[in-house]
Amino acid sequence: MAEKLSIQFADRPFTLTTGQLATQADGAVLAQYGETVVLAACVMARKDIEGKDFFPLLVDYRERTYAAGKIPGGFFKREGKQRDKEVLCSRLIDRSLRPLFPETLRREIQVDVSVLCADGVNDPDVVALNAAAAAVHLTQAPFAGPVAAIRVARIDGQLIANPTFEQSAKSDIDLVITANDKKIVMIEGSANQVPEAEIQAAFEFAQREIAPLLAMMETLRSKAGKAKVEVPEPPAPPAELVKAVKAAASTTLKAAMQNSDKLAREAGTEAAKASIKKDLGAKFPEADKAIGGLIAEFEWETVRDMII
């Protein structure tokens, strides 16, 4: 049964429809913004992939020329490999979705996104990102959604949500922001010598503007979503191991990371991590992976403290 929801998003109608196309997928959403139409479909494997220690997520974004009413010309008369814009948009979607899946998930997930119609006014990349997020949210995949995306521009000091191509050419800010109702998940963009406080204002503006999108995705899931698969939490490392890693990293690794010389810092950091793994590996022979994870966690926390 088809479900269709619409809202006004940045003074233009934004519509999400499910149950109309790609009905064999675990989750499929047709998103329309203005006259730009994007189809996103998501499928998840029924079993875990054995022997893998990473989450197998594949995102494939395609802009077919028929979306603009054209046929490929020149020597090649067919669609070829992904163009740079398609590769970059695939990565944009991947970076927005990947952090919201459990790290222990080992089922292969594929998200295929196709631009069916491009109106030449609205950039399909943000439409595609929202369609993909909505499609994944409908599936049984364990996903900490919903999330929504928005492009923020600024013209003559005024922040604008989802600018047209013409407006973007005049803007001194170009940010694509993915967020949920609590925090920002992904940021990509650039600005032309804009003060930090004004960039922060753009972030806050984005989170306010996407609230209706998040509500719409949640409503769509309540109407057509599937029960989520439960993924067991990984066992916590022994307290003794955590204490040993922190004690070792607090001396050698932290000191190496604070070196102002880039090359020396990189070499010292790698040497310190190798030394910690070697020393603790002898004491905890079956915890190589846990040691590496704890070192990475310590490294992340140290960098964050240094920045703040």
C-alpha positions as CSV (number, residue, x, y, z in Angstrom):
1,M,0.0,0.0,0.0
2,A,1.4,3.4,-1.0
3,E,2.0,6.1,1.6
4,K,2.6,9.7,0.6
5,L,3.5,12.6,2.8
6,S,4.2,16.3,1.9
7,I,5.5,19.4,3.6
8,Q,6.6,22.9,2.7
9,F,10.4,22.9,2.9
10,A,12.1,26.2,2.2
11,D,9.0,27.5,0.5
12,R,8.8,24.5,-1.9
13,P,6.8,21.3,-1.6
14,F,8.8,18.3,-0.5
15,T,7.2,14.9,-0.9
16,L,8.1,11.4,0.3
17,T,6.3,8.4,-1.2
18,T,6.8,4.7,-0.4
19,G,5.1,1.5,-1.6
20,Q,4.9,2.8,-5.2
21,L,8.2,1.8,-6.8
22,A,10.9,-0.8,-5.9
23,T,8.5,-2.7,-3.7
24,Q,10.8,-5.7,-3.5
25,A,13.4,-3.7,-1.6
26,D,13.4,-3.7,2.2
27,G,12.8,0.0,2.0
28,A,12.2,2.4,-0.9
29,V,11.3,6.1,-1.1
30,L,10.5,8.3,-3.9
31,A,11.4,11.9,-3.0
32,Q,10.3,15.0,-5.0
33,Y,11.4,18.5,-4.4
34,G,10.1,21.0,-6.9
35,E,10.3,19.0,-10.1
36,T,13.5,17.1,-9.1
37,V,12.6,13.4,-8.4
38,V,14.9,10.9,-6.7
39,L,14.3,7.2,-6.0
40,A,16.3,5.5,-3.1
41,A,16.1,1.8,-2.3
42,C,17.8,-0.1,0.5
43,V,18.3,-3.8,0.9
44,M,20.0,-5.8,3.8
45,A,21.3,-9.3,3.7
46,R,19.5,-11.9,5.8
47,K,22.7,-13.3,7.3
48,D,26.0,-11.9,8.6
49,I,29.1,-12.0,6.4
50,E,31.5,-14.4,8.1
51,G,35.1,-13.5,8.7
52,K,34.6,-9.7,8.3
53,D,35.6,-7.2,11.0
54,F,33.9,-4.2,9.3
55,F,30.4,-3.0,8.5
56,P,29.8,-3.7,4.7
57,L,27.8,-0.7,3.5
58,L,27.6,0.2,-0.2
59,V,26.0,3.5,-1.5
60,D,25.6,4.0,-5.2
61,Y,24.3,7.3,-6.5
62,R,23.5,7.8,-10.2
63,E,22.5,10.8,-12.3
64,R,21.2,9.4,-15.5
65,T,21.1,11.7,-18.5
66,Y,17.4,10.9,-19.1
67,A,16.6,12.7,-15.9
68,A,17.4,15.9,-17.8
69,G,15.6,14.7,-21.0
70,K,18.9,13.9,-22.8
71,I,20.6,11.0,-24.4
72,P,24.4,10.5,-24.0
73,G,26.1,12.0,-27.1
74,G,29.6,11.7,-28.6
75,F,31.5,8.5,-29.1
76,F,29.8,6.7,-26.1
77,K,26.0,6.4,-26.6
78,R,25.4,4.7,-23.2
79,E,25.8,5.6,-19.6
80,G,29.3,4.9,-18.4
81,K,31.1,4.8,-15.0
82,Q,30.2,7.2,-12.2
83,R,31.2,10.8,-12.8
84,D,33.0,12.8,-10.2
85,K,29.8,14.4,-8.9
86,E,28.2,11.0,-8.5
87,V,31.1,9.6,-6.6
88,L,31.2,12.6,-4.3
89,C,27.5,12.4,-3.7
90,S,27.7,8.6,-2.9
91,R,30.4,9.5,-0.3
92,L,28.2,12.3,1.0
93,I,25.3,9.8,1.6
94,D,27.7,7.2,3.0
95,R,29.2,9.6,5.6
96,S,25.7,10.7,6.7
97,L,24.4,7.1,7.2
98,R,27.4,5.0,8.3
99,P,27.8,6.4,11.8
100,L,24.2,5.6,12.7
101,F,24.6,1.8,12.2
102,P,26.0,-0.3,15.1
103,E,29.7,-1.0,14.7
104,T,29.1,-4.7,15.3
105,L,26.6,-5.0,12.3
106,R,28.0,-7.5,9.8
107,R,25.1,-7.8,7.4
108,E,25.7,-6.3,3.9
109,I,23.6,-3.3,3.2
110,Q,23.2,-1.6,-0.2
111,V,21.6,1.8,-0.8
112,D,20.9,2.6,-4.5
113,V,19.9,6.1,-5.4
114,S,18.8,7.2,-8.9
115,V,17.9,10.7,-10.1
116,L,14.7,10.2,-12.2
117,C,14.1,13.9,-13.0
118,A,16.3,16.9,-12.7
119,D,14.6,20.3,-13.0
120,G,17.8,22.4,-13.3
121,V,16.7,24.5,-10.3
122,N,17.1,22.2,-7.2
123,D,20.3,20.3,-6.7
124,P,19.4,16.6,-6.4
125,D,22.2,15.7,-4.0
126,V,20.4,16.8,-0.8
127,V,17.1,15.4,-2.1
128,A,19.0,12.1,-2.7
129,L,20.4,12.2,0.8
130,N,17.0,12.6,2.4
131,A,15.5,9.9,0.2
132,A,18.3,7.5,1.2
133,A,17.9,8.3,4.9
134,A,14.1,7.8,4.7
135,A,14.5,4.5,2.8
136,V,17.0,3.1,5.4
137,H,14.8,4.3,8.2
138,L,11.9,2.2,6.8
139,T,13.9,-1.1,6.7
140,Q,14.6,-3.6,9.4
141,A,18.2,-2.5,9.6
142,P,19.3,-1.3,13.0
143,F,19.6,2.4,12.2
144,A,19.6,5.3,14.8
145,G,17.5,7.5,12.6
146,P,15.8,9.4,11.4
147,V,18.3,11.9,10.1
148,A,17.7,14.6,7.5
149,A,19.9,16.8,5.3
150,I,19.8,20.5,4.2
151,R,22.0,22.8,2.2
152,V,22.6,26.2,3.8
153,A,23.6,29.3,1.9
154,R,24.0,32.9,2.8
155,I,23.2,35.8,0.5
156,D,23.6,39.5,1.7
157,G,23.9,38.2,5.3
158,Q,20.6,36.2,5.1
159,L,20.7,32.4,5.6
160,I,18.8,30.4,3.0
161,A,17.7,26.8,3.2
162,N,18.2,24.7,0.1
163,P,19.2,27.4,-2.3
164,T,18.6,27.0,-6.1
165,F,21.6,26.8,-8.4
166,E,21.2,30.5,-9.2
167,Q,21.2,31.4,-5.5
168,S,24.2,29.2,-4.7
169,A,26.3,31.2,-7.2
170,K,25.8,34.3,-5.2
171,S,26.3,32.8,-1.8
172,D,29.4,33.1,0.5
173,I,28.4,30.0,2.4
174,D,27.8,26.5,1.0
175,L,27.2,23.9,3.7
176,V,25.5,20.5,3.5
177,I,24.5,19.4,7.0
178,T,23.0,16.1,8.1
179,A,21.5,16.0,11.6
180,N,18.9,14.5,13.8
181,D,16.9,16.2,16.5
182,K,19.8,16.2,19.0
183,K,23.1,16.7,17.1
184,I,24.8,17.2,13.8
185,V,26.0,14.0,12.2
186,M,27.9,15.2,9.1
187,I,29.1,18.6,7.7
188,E,30.5,19.2,4.2
189,G,31.0,22.6,2.6
190,S,33.0,25.8,2.3
191,A,32.8,29.5,3.1
192,N,34.4,32.7,1.8
193,Q,36.2,34.2,4.9
194,V,33.1,33.9,7.1
195,P,33.6,34.4,10.9
196,E,33.2,31.3,13.1
197,A,30.2,32.7,14.9
198,E,28.3,33.0,11.7
199,I,29.1,29.4,10.7
200,Q,27.8,28.3,14.1
201,A,24.6,30.3,13.4
202,A,24.3,28.4,10.1
203,F,24.5,25.1,12.0
204,E,21.8,26.1,14.4
205,F,19.7,27.4,11.5
206,A,20.0,24.0,9.8
207,Q,18.9,22.0,12.8
208,R,15.8,24.2,13.1
209,E,14.9,23.9,9.5
210,I,15.2,20.1,9.3
211,A,12.7,19.5,12.2
212,P,9.7,19.1,9.8
213,L,11.7,16.6,7.7
214,L,12.5,14.5,10.7
215,A,8.9,14.5,11.8
216,M,7.8,13.5,8.3
217,M,10.3,10.6,8.2
218,E,9.1,9.3,11.6
219,T,5.5,9.5,10.5
220,L,6.3,7.6,7.3
221,R,8.1,4.9,9.3
222,S,5.1,4.6,11.7
223,K,2.9,3.9,8.6
224,A,5.2,1.7,6.5
225,G,8.3,0.8,8.5
226,K,9.5,-2.7,9.5
227,A,10.6,-4.0,12.9
228,K,14.3,-3.5,13.5
229,V,16.7,-6.3,13.8
230,E,18.5,-6.5,17.1
231,V,22.3,-6.6,17.1
232,P,24.0,-7.8,20.3
233,E,26.4,-5.4,22.0
234,P,30.1,-6.4,21.9
235,P,31.4,-7.6,25.2
236,A,33.1,-4.9,27.2
237,P,36.9,-5.3,27.5
238,P,38.3,-6.3,30.9
239,A,38.8,-3.4,33.3
240,E,42.4,-4.5,33.8
241,L,43.1,-4.2,30.1
242,V,41.4,-0.7,29.9
243,K,43.5,0.5,32.8
244,A,46.7,-0.9,31.3
245,V,46.1,0.7,27.9
246,K,45.3,4.1,29.4
247,A,48.3,4.0,31.6
248,A,50.6,3.2,28.7
249,A,49.0,5.6,26.2
250,S,49.0,8.5,28.7
251,T,52.8,8.5,28.7
252,T,54.2,7.5,25.3
253,L,51.3,8.0,22.9
254,K,50.1,11.4,24.3
255,A,53.6,12.8,24.3
256,A,54.1,11.8,20.7
257,M,50.8,13.3,19.6
258,Q,51.8,16.7,21.1
259,N,54.9,17.0,19.0
260,S,54.5,20.2,16.9
261,D,56.6,18.8,14.0
262,K,54.1,16.9,11.7
263,L,56.5,14.3,10.4
264,A,58.0,13.6,13.8
265,R,54.5,13.5,15.3
266,E,53.2,10.9,12.8
267,A,56.3,8.7,13.1
268,G,56.3,9.0,16.9
269,T,52.6,8.2,17.1
270,E,52.9,5.1,15.0
271,A,55.9,3.9,17.0
272,A,54.1,4.5,20.3
273,K,51.1,2.6,19.2
274,A,53.2,-0.3,17.9
275,S,55.1,-0.4,21.2
276,I,51.9,-0.4,23.3
277,K,50.4,-3.2,21.2
278,K,53.6,-5.3,21.5
279,D,54.0,-4.9,25.2
280,L,50.3,-5.4,26.1
281,G,49.9,-8.1,23.5
282,A,52.4,-10.3,25.5
283,K,50.4,-9.8,28.7
284,F,46.9,-10.1,27.0
285,P,47.6,-12.5,24.1
286,E,43.9,-12.9,23.1
287,A,43.0,-9.2,23.1
288,D,44.8,-7.8,20.1
289,K,41.6,-6.3,18.6
290,A,40.5,-4.9,21.9
291,I,43.9,-3.3,22.5
292,G,43.7,-1.6,19.0
293,G,40.2,-0.3,19.7
294,L,41.2,1.1,23.1
295,I,44.2,2.8,21.6
296,A,42.1,4.3,18.9
297,E,39.6,5.5,21.5
298,F,42.3,7.1,23.5
299,E,43.8,8.8,20.5
300,W,40.4,10.2,19.5
301,E,39.7,11.5,23.0
302,T,43.2,13.1,23.2
303,V,42.8,14.9,19.8
304,R,39.4,16.1,20.9
305,D,40.7,17.5,24.2
306,M,43.6,19.2,22.3
307,I,41.1,20.9,19.9
308,I,38.7,22.0,22.6
